[in-house]
Structure formats: structure tokens, C-alpha cells
């Protein structure tokens, strides 16, 4: 039955099948290229998942203490629950413990990249332009580098993009309150900033509904569940549902000095905005020659095609919701002490709000999509691909 359904779907939309094949080959191929020669011991998330099966939430003895909170002589990772959840599926399969930290982000990243096409079709122009836009979402944003480098920190961004894409597709479709909220709730388990994005979408959804009370309750339940799960995860580790661990974890001296101003502070804003807008490459004499700033590289360099978002304007309500969501999610990112997500190629934390910019870019492409937009997409793909080269050789 499944095979027949897949065959019918392929006949109806062969372009989508080809797109899925391209995404799978690129993401799996890039991941294999990065993984060769780097397969070592099970990572921290795999250790944490195995310990959770045994009723513990620590990550065991460590030689590297960055982002670790020591409570009662045990080491706990300062991280949201989202990234560890997929690892729980691998606990019964000991042979997969080592490659799990490559498999999980690559698979989830490929799924997210695959969703770039239906998202582009929902928001952007029809025809070949949709595939250009899908290429931007899949290969011209940092989703590619975060999915293929086998890092559990990056997995949080991959999950957030995946579920935000689901939310955005649903928003342009049936707008089922429970599914829209569930998508944001799952994105929030990975990156809590995405829970903020649920606010403008929820307000519009409730305002436009005939049965506002029912819609509000249906919408709030998944979000409340996400907040409760995060609080429980923090309570069993740190003794308080309000203690995430990020304010008390062991970090580098440079970041510790910045954190003294607060996890979120206006004092961090100038550096973060500078990196997001003007963080540049430097040069060196050996290959690869371009050296990205480890604290963050300008989004205008790594994904210049997202400037198409400006073409979307501000007049339409659907556009306004996307802009508000992007701004409300970007605010805590820019106030955070951790720069753009060191040590990472590009401005990693921007992936929290890039899905909204991507949807806006697709809307903007309806107004104008010509050679300059195609060039910008090609440049985005080249600069993002350079991040894989840098991750391997830098």
C-alpha cells in the first residue's frame, strides 16, 4: 500500500521526487565527507540518552568541561531537551551509538531541506522559481552546515528549522491550531526562542477564528506542554524549573566575562549586530584562504539571497506576521552573550529567525525574480558550501 501511494505521488509530482533525491544525495554525501576519519567515541548526547534510560540525567565523566554544570559531583549539560530526544531512539542499538551523532542531524537536516520546496511553493511564485527558492532554503542557508558537521549543538538549530518549516507550511495551508502550535512547541524544545514566534501567529489565528475560545485552548495546550517539559527537564537536573544551566555552566574566560553582564543584555547588542551585519572574512596565505570570524560572520555574506525578504514589503497582514515573528525571535538572539554561536561558521543563532526570512524571500520573489536574485542564490550556496570546506580543512 505504501509503495503504491508513493508511486501515485511520484506520478503526480515528479519534480518533488527529484528534489527529494537531490537533497538526500547532497546531505548524506556531505555528511559522509565530513565524517570520514572522524568517527570516535559516543558523543555527549548519546551518553546522556543512555543515562536517561537508567534514570540519570548527567553526562558522566568528561575531559572537556565547556557548557557543563556540576551539581552534587555530577556533570550536567546545559542544553534544551530537544537535541537529546532523537538519541533516545538509538539507545537499544549499541552498534549505532558512535555514528548516531552524524546520522541524526543529517537525516533531520535532509527532511528540513526537503520541506524547503513545499514551503517555497506555498509562499513564492510557481514554476522553476520555486526550485530556485528551495535551493536557497536547502543549500543557501546554514542549515546545510549545521546538519552535516555532526555536532549536537548544531542539532538544536536543525530541529528548530525543521519544525518551523512545518509551522510555516501549515500556516499557508489549513491552519489547524493544534498542528501549528505543536510545530512551534517542538521547535521550542530545541530552541526556546521559537516559542516567541508562536505569539504573533497565535494572536492572528485566534482573532480570525469564529470560535476563539476553542482555538485559543487548542493552540495553547501544545505550547504549555513544551514549557512544562523544559521545566521538568531543568528541575530534575538543577533543582529548579527556572534554572536552564546556561547562567551557571563552565565556559571560556572570554564568554564568562561577557556573561557577567547578563545572559541577555543591551550591552551585548552592539557586538552581535556588528557580527550579524558586518562580520567579515580575513585572508591567510594557505588553502582555504578565507578565514571566517569564529564568533560570527555576516548573514549578508553567507546568505545574501535572503535580502529578497525586503521585496515582500509590509502592507499585507501575512507579511506583517512573518516580520514580527522574525523580529521577536531575533531580539533575544541579539541580546545573548554568546556572539553568533561560537565557534561556528557563519552566524549560527540566526537560524532561529531565518525560516521567517526565507518565507518572506519567497513572497518577495513573487514581485521580482530575475537574474540578480538567481545570482544571489548561487552566491549563497557557494558561501554556505565554503563552510563545509572550512569545517573539513580549516
N, C-alpha and C positions, 0 to 999 in steps of 0.2 A: 504493500500500500504506500509506504513511504517513497519507494523508488518510483512508482507511477506518479505520485504527486510531484516529485522532483522533476520528472520528465515533462509533465504538463507545464510546470513553472518555467522550465528551460525553453519550451516552445513558445510560450507567451512573451518571455523577456530574455532572449539570448544574450543581449548586452549585459544584463546583470550577472549572468553566469560567467561570462568572460571577465567581467570586472572582479568578481569574487576569486576567480582563478589567478588573476594578476596580483591581487592583494595577498593572497596566500603564498604565492611564489616569492614575492618581494619580502614579506615579513619573515617567513620561515628561512629564506635564503640569507637575509641579513643577520638573523639571529644565529644561524649555524656559523656564519663567517665570524661573528663576534665570539661565539662560544668555543671555537676550536683552540685547544691549548690552554683553556681557562677553567675547565671542569675540575673542581676541587672537592671540598667537604660540603655537607649540607649547610645551607645558609641559616641566618638567624630566624627567619620566618618559619622555615621548616622545623627548626628546633623548638620554636615557640608552639607551633601547631601540635607537634608530638607531645610536648609537655602538657598542653591543654587537654589532650586525651587522657593524661594521667592525673588531671585535676590540679595542675600547676600552671602559673601564668608567667614564669620567669624564663629567661633565655639561657640559663646555665652559665658555666664559667666562660670567660671571654679573655682574649688577648687585646682586643680593641674596645675601648670604653666610650667612644663618641655616642652621644644621644642615649646613654644608659642612666637609669635611676637605680640607685642601690637602696633597697629597703629591707631591713632585717637580715642583711648579709646576702641577699639575693639580687640578681641583676634583672632589671625590667626595661624593656624597650619603650621609649617614648614614641608611640605611634598609635594611630587610629585603628579600629578593629578591621576596617575594610581590607587592607592588604593581606591579613593573615587568613581570612576566611577561605580563599581558594586552596590554600595549602592544607586545610583540614581534609580535603578530598584525597590527598596523596598520602596521608599518614598510614593507611593499611598497606601501601605498596612501597616497601622499603627500598626496592631497586630504583625507584624514581625520586628518592629524596634529593639526590645530588642535582639531577637535571631539572628538577621542579622549578628552580628559580629562573631558568631560561624558558621553560615551556609555558608557564602560567602567563607572564606578561606578553609573550609573543602571540599566544592564542587570543587573549583578551584584546590585545592591540589590533590584531588582524580583524577581529569581529567589529571593533570600533571603526577601523578603516573601511571595512565593507559597508558600514552604515552611512559613510560619507556620501555614497551615491543616492540612496533614497532621500537623505536629508537635502542634498543639492537639488533633487527633482522637486521636492516639496516647496522649497523656498526660491529656487532660481529659475532660469529660463529652460525651456525644453531643448531636446536635440543634443548635438555634440557639446554644447556649452556645459551641460550637466556633468559630462565626463571630465572636462577640464576642471570644474569646480571640485568634483570628487577627488581628483588627483591632488588638488591643493589640500583638502582635508586629510587625505591619507598619507601623502608623501611630502607635503609642503609645510607641515607644522611639526612641532617637536614630539608629537605622538609617535612618529616613527622611531626617533632615537630613544625615547623612554621605554618603548616596548621591546626593543631589540638588544638592549645592553645588559639584560639580566641583573637588575638591581631592584630590591624590594622597596626602596624609597621611591623609585620611579613608578612602581606598580600603582601607587596611590593615584598618581596623575592619569595613568592609563585607565584605571577603573572609573575615575571621575569623568573623563572624556566619553567613555563608552556609555555610561548611564545618562549623561547629559544629552548625548546624541539621541538616545531613546526618548528622553523627555521632549526634545525639540521636534522630533518626528511625530510624536503623539500630539503635540500642541498644534501642529499643522494638519492633524487628522481628526480623529473622533473626539479628542479632548476628554477622555474618560478620567474623572478626578482621581480615582484610586490608582490608575496606572501612571498618570503624570506625577502624582505625589510619591509613589513607590520608586520611580526612576530617580527623583531628586533625593529620596531617602537613602537609596543605595549609593548614589554619588556622594552624599554627605558622610556616609560611613567611611569613605576613603579620604575625602577632603571636606571637612566640616563647613568650609566657606560656601560650598554649593547649597547648603540649606538656606542661605540667604537668598539665593536665586529663586527659591520656591515662593518667596513672598510676593513679588510683583505678578507672577503667573497665577498664583492662588487668588489674589485680590481681583484680578480681571475675570478669572473663571467664576468666582462667586458673584461678582457684580452682574455678569451677563447671564446668570442662571435664573430660571424661574423658581426653583426650589433651593433657595440659598442656604438654608439650614442644613439640609441633607448633603448638599455639595460640600459645604464647609466641614462637616463632620467626616465625610468620606475622604476628603483631602487631608485633614489634619491627622487622622489615625496613623497612616504610614510614617509621616514625619515625626510624630510623637514616639512611635516605636523606634525610629532611628536614634533619636535623642536619648531614649531610655536605655538602649543597648550600649551606646557610647558611655553613658553614665555608669552602667553596671560594669563595663569593661575597666573603667578607671577605678571604680570602687574596690573591686577585688584585687587590683594591683597596688593602688596607692592609698586606699582607705577613705577616699572621698570621691563622689561622682563629679565634683567640680575640679579635680586635680588631673590634668592631662599628662603631666610629667615634663612638658616642654619647658616649663619655667624652673625646674629643679634638676634637669638632666646634666650630665657632664658633657661639655662641649669644648671647642678650641678656645684659647685665650682671647683671640680677636672677637669671636662671636659672643663670648662671655662678657666682654667689655660692652658690646652693643646691647646685650640683653639687660644690662644693669639699668638702661633707660626704660625698660619695659618690653614685654613680648611684642606689644603693639604700641607705637609711639609716633607722634608727629616728627620726632627727631630722626626717625628712620626714613621719612618720606623723601627728602632731597636725594639721598644716595640711590634709593630704589627707583625713583622716577628717572634719574640720570642713566642708570643701567638699562632700564626698560626702553628708553627713547634713544639714548646716545651711546650705550655700551658698545665698544668697537673691538676690532681685531688689532693685534700687533703683529709685527713681522719677525721672523727669525731666518737664519741662513740655511737651515736644513729642512728637508721634506718631513711632514707637510708644513708649508711656510706660514700659513695664517694661524695665529695663536689667539683663541678666544679668551676673553676675560673670565676667569673661573667663577667670579661672583655673579656674572650675568652678562649676556650680550643683547643688544637692541633687538626688539621684535621687528623693527623696520629693516634689519639686515637679514635675520633668519627667515622671516615670513612676510616679505614686503607686499605680497598679493592681498594680505588682509586689509590693506588700505582701501580696497574696494568697498569695505563696510561704510566708508564715508559717502558713497554714492547712494546708499539706502535712504538718506535724508532723516527727517524727524517727524514728519506730519502724520503718518499712518500709525494707528494705535498698536498694531502688531510690531512695528519697528520700534516704537517707544518702549514697549515691554522688553524687547531684546536689549536696547541700550541701557535701560535701568538695571536689568539683570547683570549686564557686563560691568557696569559701574559699581554696583553694590557688592559684587564679588571681588572686583579689582581693589576696592578700598582696603580691606584687611590685608591683602597681599602686599600692597604698597606701604602699609604701616608696620609690617612684620620686620623683626630684627634680622632675619636670615638672608638679606640681599635677595637675589633671584633664584636661590636654591643651590648653594654651593655644595660640592664642586661639580658643576653640570655645564654641558654645552648649551648655550642659549639662556633664555630666561624661563627656567622650568616652571615656576609658580604661575606664569602667565597662562599655562594650560587650563587653569581654573576658569578663566573667562574667554579663552579662545573659541570654544564652541559657539558662543553667542556672536562673536565677531565673524565666525565662519558663516553662520546663518545670515547675518547682515550683509556679508560679502556676496552671498548668493542672491539676496534681494537686490543689492546694488547692481549685480550683473544683468538683471532684467532691464535696467535703464541704459547700461552701456557695457558691452562686452566685445572688444575688438583686439587688435594686435597688441596693444600696450598691456592689457590685462593678461593675455596669454604669456607675454614676456615675463611679467611679474610672477606668474605661477611657475614658469620654468626656473626663474632665479630662486624662488622659494624652495623648490625641490632640490636644486643644486646646493644651496646653503645648508639645508637640513641634512642632505646626504653627506656633506662635508663633516657633519657632526659624527656620523658613523666612522668615517675615516679617522677623525681625530680621536674617537674613543678607542680605536684599534692601534693607532700608530703614535698618537700624541704623547 
